[in-house]
Amino acid sequence: MFDPFSIAELLKRHGQEHLLAGVASLDDATRSTFLRRVAEIDWEEMTHHAEPPPLGEVGASRVVTMDERARRRAALVAAGEAAYRAGAVAVLMVAGGQGTRLGSSAPKGCFQVAPHSGKSIYQLQAEKVLSLSRRIGRPVAFLVMTSPMTDEETREFFQAHGYFGLAVDQVRFFSQGTVPSLDQQGRALLSAPGKLLENPDGHGGCFTALVKSGNLARLAKDGVKHLVYIQVDNLLAPVDDAELVGLATAEKTDVITKVLEKANPDEKVGHLVNVGGRDRIVEYTEVTPEQARSRNAAGELIYRWGSPAMHCWSIDFLAYLDTKGYKIPLHRSGKPLKALVEGALTEVKGWKSERFIFDLLPEATVSIGIAIDRDAEFAPVKNATATNGKANVDSPATAVALAHAQYVAWLAAAGVKLSLPTNARIEISPLYAATREQFLAKWDKRVTELSGDYYLEG
Ligand code: UTP
């Protein structure tokens, strides 16, 4: 039970006493919900915003390069395969956030993106887990993090589509938390009388939410050791990745971060580097153009490896952080917000605070990177396709084009003669093959030439 006097005291201490103005005129139920929410917020945390630590001595993280991967591939795949088959791997997909850039009011995952089948992003991601589960002969747990804004719609969407063939108990939804959005003076805002304006607490919210929802404990109890982490908006993010899991097993990693060689020194990505003996993701905003272009004695870019936000987390490591009471810090970014000002919803400039999952990296004792082929694993959907059909950067159109190019490459590698018009749509369902190797192993030469659209289902 909360005590109104201690709430007033708490808010005063953190410069938030304005929130109590108007509380007396709220109806009982609204007032009590409002005060309960206000009382549970960590206002102290809201006043401390993580500033990037000084960079100091920046060195290279240990990264398993493509060459090293080729040398170790057979052993790693065998180890990863054994882990999958032993039930030691689960998949975590973060699907919260607000998807403001995509501009759809529905969750990003509901977006119908597949060019031929019209499948949604959720369906494509879920079918990867289904395809993996079928391949190894056991259900792989699929954890889906929503936000309070996307939770209901996401659950209904999965239910309406029969969980895309997955078992109901295999799909575990849990919602991330929210944090108050602040005005430029750091004061919390309202979205309605008796309702704080809040935003989802970032993909890093998945750590606390995994714990709070009981999912981390359940995974540990079920003997899961490795959590393959993907973001819903990367169409090509693999979940059937024995080499990745094998590396986690072989090197007993706390975390593996997939990395790609930057397309050019100025590419706007977070970088995996080692600072003072600990791995860290340094955002492109944190480095000057000179730093971004600087090279080590071997002539390699220091900020060489970009992070496309795919990881493999050790469950033991996450459980250890939980026992330590670790909390991922909040970062602020300036955003336009819609808040209640003098009784009317008004656009104001303010701050959203978010946690980033990669802030867990410096906590890891064993952290390594693994280089990936960008074209094979990274097709982000961030921005809307322009209304004239033009492919804006990282839009559904560019992501679909990347997926198309991948399928074309698979068919070509299988010996299919291709003479495709530029607008041809090639789509291969994850239920037919989720990886190039699977495709080549399964391909039955059902066509030898292609000159137009082609769709292959499971
Ligand atoms: P983005 O950083 O692109 O954010 O998320 P967003 O909310 O999807 O889109 P914008 O920035 O508002 O346009 C990267 C990934 O992290 C997840 C998203 O679902 C996406 O898979 N995410 C982001 C969360 O799960 N929760 C968040 O609070 C933010």
Boltz pocket constraint, residues with backbone or C-beta under 6 A from the ligand:
constraints:
  - pocket:
      binder: B
      contacts: [[A, 94], [A, 95], [A, 96], [A, 97], [A, 98], [A, 99], [A, 100], [A, 101], [A, 102], [A, 108], [A, 145], [A, 146], [A, 147], [A, 176], [A, 200], [A, 201], [A, 202], [A, 203], [A, 205], [A, 230], [A, 231], [A, 232], [A, 233], [A, 354], [A, 382]]
      max_distance: 6.0
